[in-house]
Each structure stands twice: as structure tokens, then as C-alpha cells.
């Protein structure tokens, strides 16, 4: 089972960055309504059942604010 962990305090938000939403093949990232301490609106955690665990969000996030486990990116096969 894949697991996506977001670190909202490290994120620059969907308005100022949004790379995770752009690179997600399933378009699972949407902005939260809650600001982080820096005043940004980070994404909500994606629906893990719909997530393919491709790791694009984790690979391309410039702030290392996303970790994906259980897919091809962590070296384990399910």
C-alpha cells in the first residue's frame, strides 16, 4: 500500500508553486483552506487509493515537502 506524507510547513503552497499538482498524472493535489506558518496554502493529502505512487510529486518538489512510500520510488515491489 502506498503512503503519501506531506510536510505542510515546508511547502510554498499551490499558488506560489503547485509543481506537485502539475506533475501528478492523476491530478490528486488540491489546495488546502488552511495556511501554514509561512502564510502559504499547501495541498491537501491526496487520496491514497487513487495514487499510483509514481513519485513525481516527491521527485519534483523543490522544498522536499512530500514523501512517497510503497511505490517504485522506494525500491520495494508490492
Secondary structure, 3 states (H helix, E strand, C coil): CCEEEECHHHCCHHHHCCHHHHHCCCCCCCECCCCCCCCCCCECCCCCCCCCCCCHHHHHCCCCCEEEECCHHHCCCC
